[in-house]
């Protein structure tokens, strides 16, 4: 290419049902690519709870598709833009869709964590931890596809890298608790956890509760927080890394937040909100890096109270959990994104636009 500025289109969605995780991790990748000179845009359907406005507020163009539009609308835009890369982060898109788009793009990258369908892609990222990680995509991607597997390739925003560099060692004693169940929290585990905090009769705690702007119950949760001493409400915060670094224990779900917590060594109890979270939460819990409370429909308010009482009463076990969480991420550093970023160059025309050398 003459100007060495690669154009990259990200096809992903957010909604109350889908959640915000796909868009948020694509934004993390997009910002890193943009910092290395790429021109990144998004293609998203305007579903209930979409994040197109948030994407644009972060400085990226968002091409908006109608809720029913996908194949045709996407194909028309790709035909016009002819991007160097198409990044696909979507559970409902597979090799058939990717093959249809391939004539209009240079290369295709897929972000996945289900390994339940074939892909036609040149790169695949699965940042999650599984027991049999190396074999998950065997037979599902072309033999020439480059795989980036495991938490060492987790998409972490720079604020998390900075927070880890100044992280204070935890001793397992709990005085500060973080509650965050993702941007939309469709099953309202946040409200359930607040009910548990209201019932909790133990030591005084300082609690930060975070919800996303797409959470349909955010005002209800704000009001609920105001009734419980020591609880502070936050909506769509830019300071999640600081809140995690300052917390002693967290209640949350799976997804990207799992790796953010682990990276900062934050002990946590996780509730499974969706099928795609189950295997990851089980594997991470099996490694001793979090506590698996099980499926959301089976987790009662009393169970959360019991978990909080256990955590407060077992500082040694909580401290060990945080250590094991960081061990899962021991290869993740400020440079660990570089192999993936570099691959965008190596799989393209060979132009490494401002990619830092490995150290």
C-alpha positions in Angstrom: 0.0 0.0 0.0 1.2 3.5 -0.8 0.2 5.2 2.5 0.7 2.2 4.8 -2.6 3.1 6.6 -4.6 -0.1 6.7 -8.3 0.2 6.7 -10.1 -2.1 9.1 -13.9 -2.8 9.5 -15.2 -4.4 12.6 -18.5 -6.3 12.3 -20.1 -6.7 15.8 -23.3 -6.0 17.7 -24.4 -5.0 21.2 -28.0 -5.3 22.6 -29.8 -5.9 25.8 -29.9 -9.6 24.9 -26.4 -9.9 23.3 -24.7 -7.7 25.9 -21.9 -5.2 25.4 -18.9 -7.4 25.6 -18.3 -8.0 21.9 -18.3 -4.3 21.1 -16.2 -3.4 24.1 -13.4 -5.9 23.3 -13.5 -4.8 19.6 -13.1 -1.2 20.8 -10.0 -2.2 22.8 -8.5 -3.8 19.7 -9.6 -0.8 17.5 -7.9 1.7 19.8 -4.7 -0.3 19.7 -4.8 -0.6 15.9 -5.6 3.1 15.5 -2.6 3.9 17.7 -0.5 2.0 15.3 -1.8 4.0 12.3 -4.8 2.0 11.1 -8.1 3.5 10.1 -10.9 1.6 11.9 -14.7 1.7 11.5 -17.5 -0.4 12.9 -20.5 -2.1 11.3 -23.4 -2.6 13.8 -27.1 -3.3 13.8 -29.2 -0.7 15.7 -30.7 -3.3 18.1 -32.2 -2.3 21.4 -29.2 -1.5 23.5 -26.8 -0.9 20.6 -23.6 1.0 21.3 -23.2 3.0 18.1 -23.3 6.3 20.0 -20.6 5.0 22.4 -18.4 3.8 19.5 -18.6 7.3 17.9 -17.9 8.9 21.2 -14.7 6.9 21.3 -13.7 8.4 17.9 -14.7 5.7 15.4 -17.2 5.8 12.6 -20.1 3.5 13.1 -22.0 2.3 10.0 -25.5 1.5 11.3 -27.5 -1.4 9.9 -31.2 -1.9 10.5 -32.0 -4.8 13.0 -33.1 -7.0 10.0 -30.2 -6.0 7.8 -26.9 -7.8 7.8 -25.7 -9.7 4.7 -26.8 -7.3 2.0 -26.1 -4.1 4.0 -22.7 -5.3 5.1 -21.7 -6.5 1.6 -22.7 -3.1 0.1 -20.5 -1.2 2.5 -17.6 -3.6 2.1 -17.8 -3.4 -1.7 -17.5 0.4 -1.4 -14.7 0.6 1.2 -12.7 -2.5 0.2 -11.0 -2.7 3.6 -7.7 -4.4 4.2 -9.2 -6.3 7.1 -12.6 -7.4 8.2 -12.8 -8.3 12.0 -15.8 -10.4 12.9 -16.9 -10.8 16.5 -20.3 -12.3 16.4 -21.8 -15.7 17.6 -24.3 -15.8 14.8 -21.8 -15.4 11.9 -19.8 -18.3 10.5 -17.8 -19.5 7.5 -20.7 -19.2 5.1 -21.1 -15.5 5.9 -17.4 -14.9 6.0 -16.9 -16.6 2.6 -19.5 -14.3 1.1 -17.7 -11.2 2.4 -14.2 -12.4 1.5 -14.2 -11.1 -2.2 -14.6 -7.6 -0.8 -11.8 -7.6 1.8 -8.1 -8.2 2.0 -8.1 -10.5 5.1 -10.5 -11.7 7.8 -10.0 -12.0 11.5 -12.5 -13.7 13.8 -12.8 -13.2 17.6 -14.6 -16.2 19.1 -14.8 -18.3 22.3 -17.4 -20.9 21.4 -15.5 -23.1 18.9 -18.9 -24.4 17.8 -18.9 -23.6 14.1 -16.4 -23.3 11.2 -14.8 -20.0 10.2 -13.2 -18.8 6.9 -10.5 -16.6 8.4 -6.8 -15.7 8.3 -6.5 -15.0 12.0 -8.5 -16.2 15.0 -8.4 -14.8 18.6 -9.8 -16.7 21.5 -8.6 -15.0 24.7 -10.2 -17.4 27.1 -8.7 -20.2 29.3 -9.7 -23.8 28.6 -8.3 -27.1 29.6 -7.8 -28.3 26.0 -7.2 -24.9 24.4 -4.8 -26.0 21.6 -7.3 -28.4 20.1 -10.5 -26.3 20.3 -10.4 -25.1 16.7 -9.0 -28.1 15.0 -11.0 -28.7 11.8 -13.0 -25.4 12.3 -10.5 -23.0 10.6 -8.3 -23.3 7.5 -4.9 -24.9 8.0 -3.3 -21.6 7.2 -5.2 -19.7 9.8 -3.0 -18.2 12.6 -4.4 -18.9 16.1 -4.0 -16.5 19.0 -5.3 -18.6 22.0 -5.5 -18.0 25.7 -5.4 -15.2 28.3 -1.9 -14.1 27.2 -3.7 -12.5 24.2 -6.5 -10.9 26.3 -7.6 -7.6 24.9 -6.8 -5.2 27.8 -7.1 -1.5 27.7 -4.0 0.6 28.5 -5.6 1.7 31.8 -5.4 -1.9 33.0 -1.7 -2.1 32.1 -1.1 1.1 34.0 -3.2 0.0 37.0 -1.2 -3.3 37.3 2.1 -1.5 37.3 1.1 0.4 40.5 -1.0 -2.4 42.0 -0.7 -2.8 45.8 -0.5 -6.3 47.2 -3.7 -7.6 48.7 -3.6 -9.6 52.0 -7.1 -11.1 51.6 -8.8 -8.8 54.0 -12.0 -7.5 52.5 -13.2 -3.9 53.0 -13.9 -2.8 49.4 -16.2 -4.8 47.1 -16.9 -4.3 43.4 -20.2 -5.4 41.8 -20.2 -5.5 38.0 -22.2 -7.9 35.8 -21.5 -6.5 32.4 -22.9 -3.6 30.5 -26.5 -4.8 30.1 -27.0 -7.5 32.9 -30.2 -8.8 31.3 -31.0 -11.1 34.3 -30.4 -8.3 36.9 -27.8 -10.0 39.0 -26.8 -6.5 40.1 -30.1 -6.1 41.8 -29.9 -9.5 43.3 -26.5 -8.8 44.7 -27.7 -5.5 46.1 -30.5 -7.4 47.9 -27.8 -9.6 49.4 -25.8 -6.6 50.5 -28.8 -5.2 52.2 -29.3 -8.4 54.1 -25.6 -8.8 55.0 -25.0 -8.3 58.7 -21.2 -8.5 58.9 -18.4 -6.0 58.9 -18.9 -2.6 57.3 -18.0 -2.6 53.6 -17.4 0.0 50.9 -19.1 -1.2 47.7 -18.9 0.2 44.2 -21.7 -0.9 41.8 -21.1 -0.4 38.1 -23.7 -0.7 35.3 -23.5 0.1 31.6 -25.5 2.8 29.8 -27.4 0.0 28.0 -28.7 -1.6 31.3 -32.5 -1.2 31.1 -32.7 -1.1 34.9 -30.0 1.4 35.6 -32.3 4.0 37.3 -33.9 1.3 39.4 -30.4 0.1 40.5 -29.3 3.7 41.2 -32.3 4.1 43.5 -31.6 0.7 45.1 -27.9 1.7 45.8 -29.1 4.9 47.5 -30.9 2.8 50.2 -27.9 0.8 51.3 -25.2 2.4 53.4 -21.7 2.3 51.9 -22.8 1.6 48.4 -21.8 3.9 45.5 -23.5 3.8 42.0 -21.5 4.2 38.8 -22.8 4.1 35.2 -20.6 3.6 32.1 -17.4 4.5 34.0 -14.1 5.2 32.3 -12.3 4.2 35.5 -13.1 0.5 35.7 -9.4 -0.4 36.0 -9.0 1.8 39.1 -12.2 0.4 40.7 -10.9 -3.1 40.2 -7.4 -2.3 41.4 -8.9 -0.7 44.6 -11.3 -3.6 45.3 -10.6 -6.5 47.6 -13.3 -8.8 46.2 -15.8 -8.7 43.3 -19.1 -10.2 42.3 -19.4 -10.5 38.5 -20.0 -12.6 35.4 -17.8 -14.1 32.7 -16.6 -12.4 29.6 -13.9 -9.9 29.2 -14.2 -8.7 32.8 -12.9 -12.1 33.9 -9.5 -11.4 32.4 -9.5 -7.8 33.6 -10.1 -9.1 37.1 -7.5 -11.8 36.8 -4.9 -9.4 35.3 -5.3 -7.2 38.4 -5.4 -10.2 40.8 -8.9 -9.4 42.0 -10.5 -12.3 43.8 -14.1 -12.8 42.6 -17.3 -14.8 42.8 -18.8 -15.3 39.3 -22.4 -16.0 38.3 -23.0 -17.7 34.9 -25.2 -15.5 32.8 -25.0 -17.3 29.4 -24.0 -20.6 27.9 -20.8 -19.1 26.4 -19.6 -18.2 29.9 -20.0 -21.6 31.5 -16.9 -23.4 30.3 -14.7 -20.5 31.0 -15.9 -19.9 34.5 -15.6 -23.6 35.3 -12.1 -23.7 34.0 -10.9 -20.6 35.8 -12.6 -21.8 39.0 -10.9 -25.1 38.5 -7.6 -23.2 38.5 -8.5 -21.7 41.8 -8.7 -18.2 40.3 -12.4 -17.5 41.1 -15.4 -18.9 42.9 -18.1 -20.4 40.6 -21.6 -19.7 42.0 -23.3 -21.4 39.1 -26.1 -20.5 36.8 -27.9 -17.2 37.5 -31.3 -18.9 37.9 -29.9 -21.1 40.6 -28.2 -18.4 42.6 -30.4 -17.0 45.3 -29.9 -13.8 47.4 -29.1 -16.0 50.4 -26.4 -17.8 48.4 -24.7 -14.5 47.7 -24.9 -13.5 51.3 -23.2 -16.8 52.2 -20.5 -16.2 49.6 -19.8 -12.8 51.0 -19.7 -14.1 54.5 -17.3 -16.9 53.4 -15.0 -14.3 51.6 -14.9 -12.0 54.6 -14.1 -14.9 56.9 -11.4 -16.5 54.9 -8.7 -14.0 54.0 -6.0 -16.6 53.4 -8.1 -18.4 50.7 -9.1 -15.0 49.2 -5.5 -14.0 49.0 -4.5 -17.3 47.3 -7.3 -16.8 44.8 -5.9 -13.5 43.7 -2.5 -14.9 43.3 -3.8 -17.7 41.1 -5.8 -15.3 39.1 -2.6 -13.3 38.2 -0.8 -16.5 37.5 -3.3 -17.3 34.7 -2.3 -13.9 33.2 1.4 -14.2 33.9 2.3 -13.8 30.2 0.1 -10.8 29.7 2.1 -7.6 29.6 2.0 -4.3 27.9 3.7 -6.0 25.0 1.5 -9.1 24.7 -0.9 -7.4 22.3 2.0 -6.8 19.9 2.0 -10.3 18.3 -1.6 -9.9 17.3 -1.1 -6.3 16.1 2.0 -7.3 14.2 0.0 -10.1 12.5 -2.2 -7.5 10.9 0.9 -6.3 9.1 2.5 -9.7 8.4 -0.7 -11.1 6.9 -1.2 -7.9 4.9 1.3 -6.4 2.5 4.3 -6.5 4.9 4.1 -2.8 5.9 4.6 -2.6 9.7 3.1 0.8 10.4 4.6 2.0 13.7 4.5 -1.5 15.4 6.9 -1.5 18.4 9.6 -4.1 18.3 9.3 -6.9 20.7 11.3 -6.6 23.9 
